[in-house]
Amino acid sequence: MSQSNALLTSSRVVVTGHNEDGKSVFQSDRVLEPFSPFGSNASSFSIFDSRSSVPVSNQEESQYLQRTLPRCPPEGVIFCGTNMPPRFSAPMHRTLSLDYAIVTSGEIVLELDSGEEKTVKAGEMIVQGGVNHMWHNRTDEICRIVFVMVGATKVKLASGQELEETVFKK
């Protein structure tokens, strides 16, 4: 593994808040180790913060959900990241969320269930509205993607059918 890939194994998260006098303070500064539920040759995940409802209270403590797959609370928000190993694909899935994503290193191919594909590179963004999709890392470098996922209602087709969540499980 190259030195740049080694740097992607953990995430430093600095959390701010307020003291009892209303002054801004650092609440925590920690390094989060990624969760690899599918083994060391598959994607790893880190949850930086999760809130059960929006709007959030800035007086509520940050929630760290270690050793769990990122799942957006139905009426909430989650801030998380994934490391996608080289030459790896994640299965087709749909979340009940509006996802804002930034590819922070490497590149990823986003494939939709229609068969359409787009390559997204480091520094580029994705806005994904509850679509069925797959991720493909077709390179020899780790791809890191950071997400903010906001709970959303199900997509409702003209026929009245609602599109369900189709996430992979561990």
HUCORSUL-V344837 format. One record per run of one state. SS is the DSSP state (~ for helix, > for strand, _ for the rest). FROM is the first residue (numbers start at 1). LEN is the number of residues. If there is no record, write none. Layout:
BEGIN
[[SS,FROM,LEN] [SS,FROM,LEN]]
END
This chain:
BEGIN
[[_,1,2] [~,3,4] [_,7,3] [>,10,9] [_,19,5] [>,24,10] [_,34,1] [>,35,1] [_,36,8] [>,44,8] [_,52,25] [>,77,8] [_,85,3] [>,88,6] [_,94,3] [>,97,9] [_,106,1] [>,107,6] [_,113,4] [>,117,5] [_,122,3] [>,125,5] [_,130,3] [>,133,5] [_,138,5] [>,143,9] [_,152,4] [>,156,1] [_,157,5] [>,162,1] [_,163,8]]
END
